[in-house]
Amino acid sequence: MTIGEYYNSKIPEYYPTMYQDGYTVPQILFAARRSIYNRYLESQQVNEIKVTSEVKVK
């Protein structure tokens, strides 16, 4: 684990009142970007189409 990963692992998911809890602007932006990226990944998994086919030989 790098120093950056350790530092960023303590930042929670984004919520609108993070500034009132003492988080800095870069920390809030990081949390917002991470939540946007996670929502994007979830939408990609939902849109994934899986096609299976079966061939039977007589």
Secondary structure, DSSP 8 states (H G I E B T S, - for coil): --HHHHHHHTS----TTGGGGT--HHHHHHHHHHHHHHHHHHHHHHT-----------
